Amino acid sequence: MTYPIIDAHIHLDMYTELQQHKILNEMNAEGVEALISVSNHYQSALTNIKLSAMNQGVKTAIGYHPEQALPSDTEINHLLELITNQAEDIIAIGEVGLPFYRRKENQELILKPYIDLLETFIQMSVKLDKPIILHAIYEDAELVLDLLEKYDVKKAHFHWFKGSYNTIQRLMGNNYMISITPDCVYEQEIQTIIHHYPLELMMVETDGPWPFEHPFNEEMTHPKMIHTSIQKIAEIKQLNETTIYKAMYENTKQFYQLDV
């Protein structure tokens, strides 16, 4: 380990309290300087705000994860009010996006209300001048890019991105960030994206507590896994690990304007 790391996307609120304490207590030992903890819904956001108050290394983003039923109008209003009230303390709007996997399970799902909700969050990110954290993969990424370009969004982060070469080119043209998960160690699709995507537009994440396979089988997803991701990125990019550590750290710190 040669440089500090930042987990650019984790659902810290979704871990058990015991797991949360374990991760927070081990941050220093594992060189983890900060965690970008995204929210799934209103209660999730409240938990992340509480965790951030407990540990200054936890940085909160507020949004509504699209891979679930649409929120009620009341919850949307509560979320938007919370974002406004917490604008000085949160670092981003997220996680937001479109329900790719939910639509695969239910092809009758109507997409328009999800697009409308995402547009509301994009408008809020522009109004508050906050980065937006996106769940937008494959063909959904093109729809999201249309909205981002409509509102001239400058700071967008496509977490765990997957998509075509043409979509990759479009993301790069907008200088949008992506983040790499530990599955880069064994997934060819992610390795190909790493090969094509510029280092200066890349971050690293875990998306914990989502579990990973092969070297991480039956292991609780922990920010320390990022060290292994960095080793793999260095191998693919044919650069030394220190270069990758520094790039991932500085990219994330600058994108999120972190004071760490």
N, C-alpha and C positions, 0 to 999 in steps of 0.2 A: 504494500500500500504506500503510494508516494504522494498522494494529494487528497484533500477532502472531497467528499461526494455529496450530491443533493438528489434525493428521490423526487423526480419531477411530477410524479403522479401516484398517489396511494390513497386508499380508503381507510384511513386509520380508525375512523368511527365504527367500521364493520368488524374489527377484531374484538375479541373478548377483553374485558378490563385487564385480566392477567397478561394477555398477549400485548396489549397496549403498553403496560408498564415495562414489560420485557424489552420491547423495541425502544422505548424512550430511555430506559436505563442503560441500554447498550449502544446508544448513538455515538457517544464519545469514543468508546473502545473500538468501534468499527469505522471511525472516520466519517460518520454521517453528520453533516452540518445542519441540514434542514430537510423537512418533509413537506411537500405540497399536498395537503390533504383535501381532496375534492369531496363535494357533497352530492348525495343522491336525491335528497328531498328536504323538506323543511326541518324535520326532526334530526336528520343527519347533519344538517348545517348547524343546528344548535349544539350538537355533540362536538362537532369540530371546533366551534368557537370556544367551548369549554376546554377542550384539549389544548388549544392554542394559548389559553389563559394560564394553563398549568405549565406549559413548556414553550419558551419563545422560539424554539426550533421548529415548531409546528406552524405552518403557514396555511391559512384557510382560504378555500375557494367555495363559492356558493352557487348552486345550480340545481337542475333536476335531470337525473339520468333518464335517457329516452327509452331504455329497455324495460319499461314498466308501463302500467296503465297511466293514462293522462291524469294529471292532478285536477282537482276541482278548481273552480274559479276562486274559491276562498283560499285554497292553498297557494295558488299562483300569486294572489294579492299579498299573502303573508310573506312569500319568498321575495317578491319585489320590494316590499317594505323593509324586510330584513337586510337585503342587499344595500338599499339606500341608507339605512341606519348604521350599517357596518362598513360603509364605503371607505372610511379612513383606515380600517384594520384588515379587511380582506385584500388578497393580492390578485384575485381573478374571478371571473364568472365561469363556473363549471362544477360538475361535468354536465355538458349539454350536447345535443346532437339529434340524430335520427335513429329510429328503432330497427336497425338492419336485421338482427337475429330474431326479434319479435315478429317481424314480417315474414321471415322464413318459416316460422311456426304457424302463423296465421295469415295466409295470403289475402284474406278479406279485410285485413286491418286497413283503415283509412289513414293515409299518410298526411293529408292536408292539415289536420289540427296539430300534428307534431311539428310540421314546417312552420306553422303560425307561432307556436310556442318558442321554437328556436329563434325565429325572427325577433320576437320580443326580447329574448336574452341578448341577441346581437345588438339590438338598439340600446339596451342598457349598458352593454360593454363600451359602446361608442360614447354614450352620454357621460359615463364615469371615467372614460379613458383607462379601462382595465383590459388586460389580456383575456381572451376567451379560450377555454379548454374544451376540445371537441371529441365526441365519440362519433366518428364519421368515416366509414370504411367502404372499400370497393365502390360501387356505383353511387352510394349515398354521398360520398365525398364530393362528387361533381355537383350535386344539388346544393350542398353546403357551401362550396366555393362560389356558386352563383350568388348566394345571399351575402357572403363576405365581401365579394367584389361590388355588389349593389351598394353596400354601406361603406365601402372603402376602408375595411378593417385592416389595420396594419399589424396587429399582434395576435396571431392565432396559433394555437398549439394543438396539432392533431396527435392525440396520444395513441400509442400502439397502432400506428397507421398500417393499413394494408390496401393496396390498390394497383391499378395498371400503370405502365410506364408513362402513358400520356397524362394520367392524373398526377403522377410524381413530378412531371415536368411543369404542370400548372401550379402545383404547390411551390416548387422551387422558384417559379417566375414571380410569385407573390412574396417570396422570402418568409414563408410560413414554417414554423418549427414542427418537427416530429420528435417523438421519444421512443426509445428502444427498450424492450422488456427482456427479461432473462431467457426467454425462448429463442433469442438470437443464437444461443449456444448450439441449438439443435434444429432450428427451423430454416430450411433453405429459402423460403419466401422472404423472411425477415433479413437474412444474410444478403440477398440480392438488393433489397432496399438500402441496406447499409452501404453496399458497394456503390450505388448510384447517387445517394443523397450527400450533399456537401456537409462536411464536418461542422462548419460554422452554423448550420441550421438544425443541429441535432442535440438532443438531451437524452438522459437515461432515467428509467422509471422501473417500478415493480408492479404497479396496479394491484398491490396486495389488498386483501388477502387472497386474491386469485392464485390458485396453485400452479406449479410448473412441473414438467416431467424430467425424465432422464437423470441428470446429476442432482436434481432437486426433488426427486420422488419422495412423497410423504414428509416433506420438510415444510414447516410453516414459512410462508413467503415473508422475507425479511429484507430491509434495505441493503444489508451486507451483500446480497446476491448481485448487486450492481458491480462489485469488484470483478466478478466473473464475466459480466457483460462487457466491461471495459477491456478485459483481456481479449475477448472475441472481436470486438470492434477494432482493436489495434491490429489483430491478425488480418482481418479483412482489408483494412485500409493500408496495411503494410507500413504502419507507423509505430513508434515506441509507445509504451503504455503511459508514460508521463505526459506525452503530448495529448493523448486522449483524455486522461484525467483532467488536465488543465482546461481543455476545450469544453468538456461536458460541464465542468464547474462554472467557468466564466460565462458560457452560453446561458445557463439556467439563472445564474445570479443577475446577469444583465437583462434577460428577457423579463423576469419577474421583479426587477428592481429590488432585490433582496438586500437588506441591511444585516448581513451575517458576518 
